[in-house]
Amino acid sequence: MRFGYRQRRRGATALRHDTPVASGTWKEAWRLPLRWLGVALVLAAVGFGARVANEKLREPGAFPLRQVRIEGELRNLTEADLQPIVRGYLGQNFFDADLDALHAALATNPWVEAIAVRRGWPDTIEIALRERVAFGYWGEREMVDVNGHRFRPAALRQPGPWPRLAGPDGHEKDLIGTYQQIRALLDPVGLKLVKLVQDERRAWWLTFDSGLEVYVGREQFERRIQRLARVYPRLLAAQADRIAVVDLRYVNGFAVRWKSGSPNPTAG
């Protein structure tokens, strides 16, 4: 019987030891979920408050845009060119105005090479733009900028004179470089180039401010231009007002077509 009693005492003792262990385990098991639940409640409260605040900030009539600030050197553009587009955004909510759409609308102006549009707290649209730098006319209706990009402006306010270029598509930068090369060679001898044309056969035509035209052809371009620079001051300058065309398509010389009423065509 003592054996059975001891068994009962040992069982009772085991029950007394198990009770606090089970309580501690329960607390440990729930501590982490409760902590995350608290974090979730805090985040939910913050998110709700942010949503309410965002709705208040974007209410019609709140924080209206009132002014526009334009940065950049304007030569052919004026603020009056941009105002009709920007005016529609004044009065809109500072946070809700679609400045991407404004950027796209302003960028359609042919004179705009690069543009950035941003908000300036508390009520300003800030526009930073770079105007395209024109080089000259291209063909009959277009212009070309210094980077060889062709465009068709609605207005040209910057005073000229502008050279005239024409040539095959994709050769814009080549013609600009050739024009500058010719000016460097011929300006010193009194020939100012005003028009440069490369036709479909890749032959070159030059026109100078005096009205003189020079046909260079397709081959040996640089050599022929250097020849013109040598012979013009010695043989042609004194009669330039009577010369219509100089043809350089000869191995060691040139031909002259005189204006109406001048001597018959001769070769040099």
C-alpha positions in Angstrom: 0.0 0.0 0.0 2.8 2.3 0.7 3.9 1.7 -2.8 0.6 2.8 -4.2 0.5 5.8 -1.9 3.9 6.9 -3.0 2.7 6.5 -6.5 -0.2 8.9 -5.8 2.1 11.4 -4.1 4.5 11.3 -6.9 1.6 11.9 -9.3 0.3 14.8 -7.3 3.8 16.3 -7.2 4.0 16.0 -11.0 0.7 17.9 -11.3 2.0 20.8 -9.2 5.1 21.1 -11.3 3.3 21.1 -14.6 0.9 24.0 -13.9 3.4 26.9 -13.9 5.3 25.5 -16.9 2.1 25.4 -19.0 1.3 29.0 -18.0 4.7 30.3 -19.1 4.6 28.5 -22.4 1.2 30.1 -23.2 2.6 33.6 -22.6 5.7 32.9 -24.7 3.5 31.5 -27.5 1.3 34.6 -27.7 3.8 37.3 -27.0 5.1 37.5 -30.7 1.7 37.5 -32.4 0.4 40.1 -30.0 3.4 42.2 -30.7 2.8 42.0 -34.5 -0.9 42.7 -34.0 0.1 45.9 -32.2 2.4 46.9 -35.0 -0.3 46.1 -37.6 -2.8 48.3 -35.7 -0.3 51.2 -35.6 0.4 50.9 -39.3 -3.3 50.7 -40.1 -3.9 53.9 -38.1 -1.0 55.6 -39.8 -2.2 54.5 -43.2 -5.7 55.7 -42.5 -4.4 59.1 -41.3 -2.2 59.4 -44.4 -5.1 58.6 -46.7 -7.3 61.2 -45.0 -4.5 63.8 -45.1 -3.9 63.0 -48.8 -7.5 63.5 -49.6 -7.5 66.8 -47.8 -4.4 68.0 -49.6 -5.9 67.1 -53.0 -9.3 68.7 -52.5 -10.4 71.0 -55.3 -9.5 74.6 -54.3 -6.8 73.5 -51.9 -3.2 74.6 -52.5 -3.8 76.2 -56.0 -1.0 76.8 -58.4 -0.7 80.6 -58.8 2.5 81.4 -60.8 5.0 80.1 -63.3 8.7 80.6 -63.3 10.7 80.1 -66.5 14.5 79.5 -66.5 16.6 79.5 -69.7 17.9 81.8 -72.4 15.2 82.7 -74.8 16.1 83.9 -78.3 13.3 82.8 -80.6 10.9 81.8 -77.9 9.0 84.2 -75.6 7.0 83.7 -72.5 3.9 84.5 -74.6 4.6 81.3 -76.6 4.3 79.2 -73.4 1.6 81.0 -71.5 -1.4 79.6 -73.5 -0.3 76.1 -72.5 0.6 76.8 -68.9 -2.4 79.0 -68.2 -4.7 76.0 -68.1 -2.8 74.6 -65.1 -3.0 77.7 -62.9 -5.6 77.2 -60.2 -5.2 73.4 -60.2 -4.2 71.6 -57.0 -0.4 71.8 -56.3 -0.2 68.0 -55.7 -2.8 66.8 -58.2 -1.8 68.8 -61.4 -0.6 66.6 -64.2 2.8 68.1 -64.9 3.8 65.2 -67.1 1.1 66.3 -69.5 2.3 69.9 -69.3 5.8 68.7 -70.1 4.6 66.8 -73.1 2.6 69.8 -74.4 5.5 72.3 -74.0 8.0 69.9 -75.6 6.0 70.0 -78.9 7.2 73.5 -79.6 9.9 73.2 -82.4 12.2 75.6 -80.6 12.3 73.5 -77.4 15.3 71.2 -77.4 15.1 70.1 -73.7 12.7 70.9 -71.0 12.0 70.0 -67.3 8.8 70.9 -65.4 8.6 70.6 -61.6 6.6 71.9 -58.6 7.9 74.7 -56.5 6.4 74.9 -53.1 3.9 76.3 -52.3 2.2 77.5 -55.5 4.6 77.6 -58.4 5.3 75.7 -61.7 9.0 75.8 -62.4 10.0 75.4 -66.1 13.7 75.0 -67.1 14.2 74.8 -70.8 17.0 74.8 -73.4 16.1 76.5 -76.6 17.3 74.9 -79.9 20.3 76.7 -81.4 19.6 77.3 -85.1 22.3 76.9 -87.7 20.5 77.9 -90.8 17.7 77.1 -93.3 17.2 73.6 -94.7 15.5 73.4 -98.1 12.5 75.6 -98.6 10.5 75.2 -95.4 12.7 73.9 -92.6 15.6 74.9 -90.5 18.5 72.8 -89.1 20.1 73.3 -85.7 23.8 73.1 -84.8 23.4 69.4 -84.0 21.9 68.6 -87.4 18.3 68.2 -86.2 15.8 69.5 -88.7 12.7 71.4 -87.5 10.0 73.7 -88.7 9.5 76.7 -86.5 6.3 78.8 -86.5 8.4 82.0 -85.9 12.0 83.1 -86.2 12.8 86.1 -84.0 16.6 85.9 -83.9 18.2 88.1 -86.6 20.1 86.4 -89.4 21.6 86.2 -92.0 21.1 82.4 -92.0 22.9 80.2 -94.5 20.9 77.9 -96.7 21.6 74.2 -96.8 20.0 71.4 -98.8 20.9 67.8 -99.2 19.9 64.1 -98.8 18.1 63.0 -95.7 20.6 62.0 -93.0 23.4 64.2 -94.3 22.5 67.3 -92.2 25.6 67.1 -89.9 27.8 66.4 -92.9 26.6 69.6 -94.7 27.1 71.7 -91.6 30.7 70.4 -91.3 31.3 71.0 -95.0 29.8 74.5 -94.8 32.2 75.4 -92.0 35.1 73.9 -93.9 34.4 76.0 -97.0 34.0 79.2 -94.9 37.4 78.6 -93.3 39.0 78.3 -96.7 37.2 81.0 -98.7 36.3 83.7 -96.3 40.0 85.0 -96.3 39.9 85.5 -100.1 36.6 87.4 -100.0 34.1 84.7 -100.9 31.3 84.4 -98.3 29.3 81.2 -98.7 25.5 81.7 -98.3 24.1 78.5 -99.8 25.4 75.0 -100.0 23.6 72.2 -101.9 24.4 68.6 -102.3 22.1 67.1 -105.0 20.8 63.5 -105.4 24.0 62.6 -107.3 26.1 63.8 -104.3 27.4 66.7 -106.5 28.1 70.0 -104.7 26.8 73.5 -105.6 28.0 76.7 -103.8 26.5 80.1 -103.9 28.2 83.2 -102.5 26.8 86.5 -101.2 27.9 88.2 -104.5 25.6 85.9 -106.5 28.5 83.8 -107.8 27.8 80.1 -108.2 30.4 77.4 -108.2 29.9 73.9 -109.4 32.3 71.5 -107.6 31.0 68.1 -108.7 31.2 64.9 -106.7 34.9 64.1 -106.6 38.1 65.7 -105.2 35.9 68.1 -103.2 38.6 69.5 -100.9 41.2 69.7 -103.6 38.9 71.7 -105.9 37.9 74.1 -103.1 41.6 74.7 -102.4 42.1 75.4 -106.1 39.3 78.0 -106.0 40.9 79.6 -103.0 44.2 80.0 -105.0 42.9 81.2 -108.3 40.0 83.4 -107.2 42.0 86.4 -105.9 44.5 86.2 -108.8 42.2 85.6 -111.8 38.6 86.0 -110.9 38.1 88.6 -108.2 38.5 91.5 -110.5 35.7 90.2 -112.8 33.5 88.7 -110.1 30.5 90.9 -110.9 30.4 89.6 -114.5 30.8 85.9 -113.6 27.7 83.7 -113.4 29.1 80.2 -112.7 32.6 78.8 -112.1 32.9 75.1 -113.0 35.7 73.3 -111.1 35.2 69.8 -112.6 38.5 69.9 -114.4 41.7 68.1 -113.6 44.0 71.2 -113.5 41.7 74.1 -114.2 38.2 75.5 -114.3 35.6 77.0 -116.7 33.7 80.2 -116.4 30.2 81.0 -117.6 29.7 84.8 -117.9 26.6 86.7 -117.2 24.4 87.9 -120.1 26.2 90.6 -122.1 29.6 89.5 -120.8 32.4 87.8 -122.9 31.9 84.3 -124.3 32.6 81.4 -121.9 36.2 80.7 -121.4 38.4 78.2 -119.5 41.2 78.9 -117.2 
